[in-house]
């Protein structure tokens, strides 16, 4: 397995940029590229593990202080901790919200993606390029 071709990876980078722009247009902050200790907001990553059908994965990263508290609860094996519950509630709420924003812009989401429910897999941009072009002029 050689992985996706250079051409496919270029297309995925373009798609990831379009997704990021569309979510920025909706007013959502970007966590993409930020260090995990300070990241908060939308995270957009290329899923290049699937040679046949690569895509873009979108997730939400809550504020670092909540993420750190949830990490401490996991380390303490306190799965009933309020911070763990709150962290999970936020992830469960943001997945459908992100899907609604991207879907309304015409992006194609993979409903059968083998991912946890708080992650979205985007496989195509809208045919007309979407509204994210508004960011550049």
N, C-alpha and C positions, 0 to 999 in steps of 0.2 A: 504494500500500500504506500503510494507516494504522496497522498494527500491531494487536496484540491489544486488545480492548475493555477498559474499566476493570473490568468485571465479571470478565473472564478473568484480568486481572492480579491482582485481589483473590484469586481462587481459587488462582493460582500462588503468591502470597505465603503463603496459608494452607498450601498443600502444602509449600512450602519450610520453613515453621516446623514442620510435623509431621515432616518428614524430619530436620531439625536436632534436634528433641526426641527422636526415636527413637534417633538416633545418640548423643546425650548420655546417654540411658538405658543404652546399651551401654557407657558409660564413655569414649567417644571425645572428645577435646578439640576445640573448634571454632576454625577459622581464619577463619570467615566474618566479614567486616567488619574484620579485622585488617590492618594495614599489611603489604604483602608482605615487608618486611625482617624482620618479627618473627612472621609467620604460621606456624603449624604445626598440623597436625591436619586435620579435615574442613572442606572448603569447600563450601557449598551456595549455588548461584546460580540465578536464574530465567533460562531460555533463552527470550527473547521474540522471537528472530529469525524463528521459524517462525510466521507469522500463523495458519496453519491448525491447528497442533497444538503449542502451547507446552508446555514442560515444565520440570522442575527438573534441573539438572546437579550431580552430586556428584563431588568429587575429593578426593585426599589430598595434603596438603602436608607433606613431611618437615621436619625441624628446619632452621631458617634457616642454620645453619652448613654443613650438607650441601648445601642449595640454592645457597648462595653459592659453595661449592667447585665444584659442577657448572657454575654460570654461568661461573666462571673457566676451567674446562676447555673449555667451548664457545667462549669468547672466544679461547683459545689454539689452538682447532681440534684439541684433543687428545681425540677421541671415544673413545679406548681408555683414558682415565684411569680409575683405580679408582673415583674419586668419581662419574664419569658412569655407570659400570656399577652401582654401589651405588644411586644415585638411581633408575635404571631398574628395578632389581630390586625396590625398595621400592614404586614405583608399580605394577608388575605384580602384586605380592602384595596390595596394599591394595584394588585394584579388585574382585577376587572376594570379598575379606573384607567390604567394604562392601555388595556385592550380596547376600551371604549374610545379613547382619544385616537389611537392609531387606526382603529376600524373606521371611525367617522372620516378619517382623512383618506381612506381607500387602501391602506396597507393590507396585505394578505397575511393572516396569522394562521399558524398550524395548530388546529385544535387537537390533533392526535400526537403532538410532540411528547416524547417520553421524558418529561421534565417535572419537577415539583410544581404544584399548582400556582405558586407565587412567581414563577418564571414564564415569560412569553417567548415564543419563537416566531420571528417575522421572516417570511420567505420571499416577499416581493413588495416593491413600492407601487404606488398607484400608477396606472398607465400614463396619466398626465403629469406625473412628477409631484403631485400634491401641492399643498399650500406653503411648504417650508421655504420656497423660493422668495416668499415675502420678506424673509430675514435679510436677504441680500439686495433687495431693491425692488 
